[in-house]
């Protein structure tokens, strides 16, 4: 009997990491775990662009990139942080300048002394809370209203050589975007053979912009921002807002009326079509 009592704790301690209950960890502890990340994830991928709401169990959706491309993983630490919604924002904002390295390295192989056909750059791409309408394409009429991502460095974004090691602050930027429904991609591939690293470590202006837009966001404020996305933004942002409303504010999602309900029904119908197509 005494032998069994000794074996039980040993077996518990040997449980695989995937069985860990991340919901019991504080947000600060989960952020500390980000240093162990070692694979690309949505928002941090140098080979392709994937859309996903990490709080859900749906696999990331490939949008564009290199072929063949390895689908990114969704680490459980990141998923749990996103599931906490507005309550996780203060800790994430506080770590935007966290320079601790992860194990994710992106860019050209070590030893390369060129920047490739397209190049790789430290950029400061940012989509603001209110959105900035894009200028119309010449000669194109009836185009759906789009929102432009701002990049103030433009053609003067500094180039870099070799690999870039993703930092904890970079991951926190991605997680904030996941919660507030903005594509805050720390690492983004763009055809042809262009890599943008939007790091708050390398480009501190990103920290100021994120804090300006989301620094005082509580649960009620996030709910209002998502409803505004549904009512005022293009379909692509409305779909992301619906996913977040459904997860964070299920009663609000269920009680939508009028035009909001019509948009929600269209979103759900398209979601079903995509699932059948898979």
MIKOL-391868 format. One line per field, with one value per residue (C-alpha): residue number from 1; residue in three letters; z negated, y negated, x. Coordinates in Angstrom, 3 decimals, always signed. Each point is the difference from the previous one (the first is absolute). Layout:
residues N
resi	[NUM|...] $
resn	[ALA|...] $
pz	[Z|...] $
py	[Y|...] $
px	[X|...] $
***
This chain:
residues 278
resi	[1|2|3|4|5|6|7|8|9|10|11|12|13|14|15|16|17|18|19|20|21|22|23|24|25|26|27|28|29|30|31|32|33|34|35|36|37|38|39|40|41|42|43|44|45|46|47|48|49|50|51|52|53|54|55|56|57|58|59|60|61|62|63|64|65|66|67|68|69|70|71|72|73|74|75|76|77|78|79|80|81|82|83|84|85|86|87|88|89|90|91|92|93|94|95|96|97|98|99|100|101|102|103|104|105|106|107|108|109|110|111|112|113|114|115|116|117|118|119|120|121|122|123|124|125|126|127|128|129|130|131|132|133|134|135|136|137|138|139|140|141|142|143|144|145|146|147|148|149|150|151|152|153|154|155|156|157|158|159|160|161|162|163|164|165|166|167|168|169|170|171|172|173|174|175|176|177|178|179|180|181|182|183|184|185|186|187|188|189|190|191|192|193|194|195|196|197|198|199|200|201|202|203|204|205|206|207|208|209|210|211|212|213|214|215|216|217|218|219|220|221|222|223|224|225|226|227|228|229|230|231|232|233|234|235|236|237|238|239|240|241|242|243|244|245|246|247|248|249|250|251|252|253|254|255|256|257|258|259|260|261|262|263|264|265|266|267|268|269|270|271|272|273|274|275|276|277|278] $
resn	[UNK|UNK|UNK|UNK|UNK|UNK|UNK|UNK|UNK|UNK|UNK|UNK|UNK|UNK|UNK|UNK|UNK|UNK|UNK|UNK|UNK|UNK|UNK|UNK|UNK|UNK|UNK|UNK|UNK|UNK|UNK|UNK|UNK|UNK|UNK|UNK|UNK|UNK|UNK|UNK|UNK|UNK|UNK|UNK|UNK|UNK|UNK|UNK|UNK|UNK|UNK|UNK|UNK|UNK|UNK|UNK|UNK|UNK|UNK|UNK|UNK|UNK|UNK|UNK|UNK|UNK|UNK|UNK|UNK|UNK|UNK|UNK|UNK|UNK|UNK|UNK|UNK|UNK|UNK|UNK|UNK|UNK|UNK|UNK|UNK|UNK|UNK|UNK|UNK|UNK|UNK|UNK|UNK|UNK|UNK|UNK|UNK|UNK|UNK|UNK|UNK|UNK|UNK|UNK|UNK|UNK|UNK|UNK|UNK|UNK|UNK|UNK|UNK|UNK|UNK|UNK|UNK|UNK|UNK|UNK|UNK|UNK|UNK|UNK|UNK|UNK|UNK|UNK|UNK|UNK|UNK|UNK|UNK|UNK|UNK|UNK|UNK|UNK|UNK|UNK|UNK|UNK|UNK|UNK|UNK|UNK|UNK|UNK|UNK|UNK|UNK|UNK|UNK|UNK|UNK|UNK|UNK|UNK|UNK|UNK|UNK|UNK|UNK|UNK|UNK|UNK|UNK|UNK|UNK|UNK|UNK|UNK|UNK|UNK|UNK|UNK|UNK|UNK|UNK|UNK|UNK|UNK|UNK|UNK|UNK|UNK|UNK|UNK|UNK|UNK|UNK|UNK|UNK|UNK|UNK|UNK|UNK|UNK|UNK|UNK|UNK|UNK|UNK|UNK|UNK|UNK|UNK|UNK|UNK|UNK|UNK|UNK|UNK|UNK|UNK|UNK|UNK|UNK|UNK|UNK|UNK|UNK|UNK|UNK|UNK|UNK|UNK|UNK|UNK|UNK|UNK|UNK|UNK|UNK|UNK|UNK|UNK|UNK|UNK|UNK|UNK|UNK|UNK|UNK|UNK|UNK|UNK|UNK|UNK|UNK|UNK|UNK|UNK|UNK|UNK|UNK|UNK|UNK|UNK|UNK|UNK|UNK|UNK|UNK|UNK|UNK|UNK|UNK|UNK|UNK|UNK|UNK|UNK|UNK|UNK|UNK|UNK|UNK] $
pz	[+0.000|-0.842|+3.394|+1.801|-1.998|+1.214|+3.629|+0.314|-0.311|+2.338|+2.686|-0.439|+0.357|+3.184|+1.716|+3.450|+0.318|+2.341|-2.933|-2.127|-1.184|+1.182|-1.341|-3.505|+0.857|-0.359|+3.147|-1.150|-0.303|+3.471|+1.425|-1.628|+1.815|+3.358|-0.153|+0.846|+3.287|+2.837|+2.984|+2.237|-1.041|+1.574|-0.095|-0.156|+3.273|+2.631|+2.601|+0.185|-1.192|-2.119|-1.510|-3.317|-3.269|-2.412|-2.720|+2.218|+0.859|+3.756|+1.944|+1.488|+3.519|+2.690|+1.843|+2.078|-0.039|+1.202|+1.151|-1.561|-3.333|-3.393|-1.877|-3.186|-3.406|-2.702|-3.287|-2.979|-1.935|+2.742|+0.329|-3.726|-0.086|+2.899|-1.689|-2.933|+2.160|-1.470|-3.377|+1.632|+1.677|-2.929|-0.319|+3.762|+0.304|-2.833|+1.909|+3.432|-0.585|-1.444|+1.731|-1.236|+3.009|+1.067|+1.954|+3.236|+2.609|+3.329|+3.136|+2.116|-0.991|-2.165|+1.996|+2.901|+0.829|+2.327|-0.606|+2.664|+2.972|-1.984|-3.255|-3.697|-2.025|-3.446|+0.648|-2.145|+1.695|-2.131|+0.389|-2.369|-2.113|+2.085|+3.355|+2.893|+3.330|+2.952|+3.027|+2.911|+2.752|+3.195|+2.353|-2.464|-1.065|-2.474|-1.986|-3.533|-2.548|-1.342|-2.938|+0.638|-2.221|-0.813|+0.494|-0.670|+0.916|+3.535|+2.385|-2.776|-2.185|-1.172|+1.561|-2.014|+0.826|-1.222|-2.566|-2.407|-3.403|-0.993|-3.424|-2.683|+0.720|+3.633|-1.065|-2.399|+2.910|+1.965|-2.994|-0.508|+3.654|-0.428|-2.872|+1.485|+3.588|+1.706|+2.190|-2.112|+1.752|-1.521|+2.952|+3.399|+3.413|+3.087|+3.629|+1.474|-2.513|-2.355|-3.772|-2.382|-3.696|-1.855|-3.350|-2.857|-1.115|+3.272|+0.702|-3.339|+1.797|+0.101|-3.797|-0.095|+2.578|-1.674|-3.416|+1.474|+1.482|-2.566|-3.166|-2.019|+1.516|-2.498|+0.754|+0.748|+2.250|+1.955|+0.476|+1.353|+2.335|+1.432|+0.562|+1.797|+2.232|+0.876|+0.897|+1.479|+1.517|+3.140|+0.006|-0.788|-3.271|-0.782|+0.245|-2.497|-2.293|+0.151|-0.994|-2.989|-1.044|+0.114|-2.162|-2.491|-0.095|+0.987|-1.319|+2.022|+3.068|-0.420|-0.582|+3.146|+1.825|+3.285|+2.370|-2.552|-0.020|+3.799|+0.161|-2.711|+1.909|+3.164|-1.966|-1.430|+3.415|+1.540|-2.945|+0.594|+3.712|-0.768|-2.439|+2.561|+2.623|-2.284] $
py	[+0.000|-2.372|+0.741|-1.122|-3.225|-0.756|+0.811|-2.205|-3.340|+1.259|+0.786|-3.358|-1.750|+1.958|-1.181|-1.469|-3.773|-0.026|+1.131|-3.010|-2.174|-3.441|-1.558|+0.236|-2.145|-3.766|-2.100|-1.071|+3.631|+0.771|-2.938|+1.386|+3.302|-1.780|+0.220|+3.715|-0.530|+1.652|+0.173|-2.520|-0.960|-2.257|-3.541|+1.288|+1.788|-0.702|+2.361|-0.748|-2.032|+1.791|-1.270|+1.377|-0.905|+1.852|+0.362|+2.410|+3.550|-0.605|+0.534|-3.089|-0.842|-0.449|-3.320|-0.299|+0.842|+2.419|+3.538|+2.432|-1.747|+1.637|-0.953|-1.926|+1.414|-1.650|+0.352|+0.662|-2.896|-2.430|+1.543|-0.343|-3.635|-0.902|+1.811|-2.408|-2.961|-3.491|+1.234|+1.010|-3.369|-1.801|+2.708|+0.211|-3.778|-0.016|+2.524|-1.650|-1.037|+3.393|+0.905|+3.579|+2.283|+2.829|+2.965|-1.162|-1.269|-1.395|-1.312|+0.990|+2.890|-0.921|-0.984|-1.578|-3.462|-1.092|-1.008|+2.179|-0.982|-1.993|-0.677|+0.115|-3.079|-1.344|-1.657|-1.614|+1.140|-0.815|+0.039|-2.559|+0.496|-2.453|+1.142|-2.088|+0.258|+0.994|-2.275|+1.445|+1.911|-2.085|+0.949|+2.404|-0.695|+1.723|+1.501|+1.094|-2.501|+1.112|-1.086|-0.680|+1.122|-2.937|+0.330|-3.338|+1.126|+0.862|+0.470|-0.957|+3.048|+1.181|+3.251|+2.732|+3.051|+3.566|+1.356|-1.971|+1.513|-0.698|-1.624|+0.362|-3.567|+0.960|+2.868|-2.280|-2.359|+2.879|+1.069|-3.518|-0.052|+3.379|-1.298|-3.382|+1.229|-1.656|+1.703|-0.960|+2.332|+0.008|+1.983|-0.135|+1.426|-2.014|+1.067|+0.074|+1.149|-2.953|+0.351|-2.665|+0.184|-2.334|+0.143|-2.393|+0.642|-1.211|-2.613|-1.543|-2.169|+3.135|+0.043|-3.582|+0.676|+3.163|-1.661|-3.001|+2.175|+2.789|-1.112|-0.523|+2.708|+1.876|+2.641|-2.503|-2.020|+3.072|+1.009|-3.477|+0.108|+3.355|-1.258|-3.004|+2.370|+1.797|-3.246|-2.200|+2.190|+2.161|+3.587|+1.493|-1.917|+0.589|+3.764|-0.211|-2.110|+2.559|+2.778|-1.993|-1.124|+3.607|+1.136|-2.888|-1.341|+2.845|-1.739|-3.143|+2.145|+1.921|-3.170|-1.887|-1.563|-1.727|-0.541|+1.494|+3.228|+0.092|-0.304|+2.649|+2.437|-0.543|+0.561|+3.283|+1.198|-0.653|+1.704|+3.123|-0.013|-0.154|+2.895|+2.150|-0.901|+1.225] $
px	[+0.000|+2.810|+1.564|-3.161|-0.073|+3.495|-0.753|-3.075|+1.830|+2.715|-2.570|-1.660|+3.328|+0.686|-3.195|+0.700|+0.279|-3.021|-2.156|+0.965|-2.877|+1.091|-3.183|+1.460|+3.045|-0.029|+0.302|+3.464|+1.059|-1.351|+1.966|+3.151|-0.678|+0.172|+3.803|-0.336|-1.873|+1.919|-2.379|-1.734|-3.505|-2.658|+1.355|+3.582|+0.712|+2.665|-1.450|-3.688|-2.953|-2.616|-3.215|-1.198|-1.658|+2.256|-2.635|-1.943|+0.978|-0.305|+3.262|+1.696|-1.201|+2.656|-0.371|+3.173|+3.684|+2.629|-0.808|+0.419|-0.418|-0.147|-3.190|+0.754|-0.781|-2.097|+1.917|-2.284|+1.544|-1.013|-3.461|-0.655|+1.106|-2.305|-2.885|+0.301|-0.948|+0.115|+1.260|+3.311|+0.630|+1.711|+2.660|+0.506|+0.351|+2.536|+2.158|+0.035|+3.613|+1.005|+3.284|+0.214|+0.600|-2.249|+1.358|-1.641|+2.446|-1.194|+1.658|+2.975|+2.238|+2.973|+3.071|-1.893|+1.355|-2.804|-3.613|-1.571|-2.129|-2.508|+1.806|-0.754|-0.774|-0.821|-3.368|-2.682|-3.190|-3.007|-3.761|-1.473|-3.083|-2.032|+1.362|+1.278|-1.868|+2.186|+0.201|-1.988|+1.761|+0.148|-2.824|-1.660|-3.565|-2.286|+2.853|-0.801|+1.263|+3.362|+2.095|+3.656|+2.828|+2.230|+3.756|+1.624|+3.522|-1.180|+2.911|+2.415|-0.633|+3.438|+1.216|+1.692|+2.080|-0.156|-2.418|-2.169|-0.760|-3.596|-0.337|-2.670|-1.132|-0.627|-2.244|-1.888|-0.697|-1.543|-2.097|-1.361|-1.040|-1.654|-2.120|-0.970|-0.598|+2.962|+2.663|+3.003|+2.437|+3.463|+1.379|-1.668|+0.891|-0.910|+0.413|+2.451|+2.595|-0.487|+0.068|-1.272|+0.830|-2.346|+1.709|-0.830|+3.580|+1.531|-2.703|-1.098|-2.576|-2.161|-0.119|-1.254|-2.699|-1.261|-0.069|-1.841|-2.739|-0.326|+1.779|-3.190|-2.156|-2.150|-2.636|-2.777|+2.297|+1.074|-3.623|-0.791|+3.014|-1.076|-3.536|+1.465|+1.990|-3.244|-1.764|+2.715|+2.704|+0.263|-1.215|+3.399|+0.179|-3.662|+0.582|+2.852|-2.171|-2.806|+2.395|+1.195|-3.478|-1.172|+2.898|+0.351|-3.573|-2.363|-3.125|+0.724|+0.678|-3.264|-2.056|+1.093|-2.936|-0.757|+2.902|+2.416|-2.010|-0.151|+3.786|+0.388|-2.222|+2.041|+3.217|-1.321|-1.191|+3.420|+1.679|-2.094|+0.828|+3.725|-0.229|-1.839|+2.629|+2.811] $
***
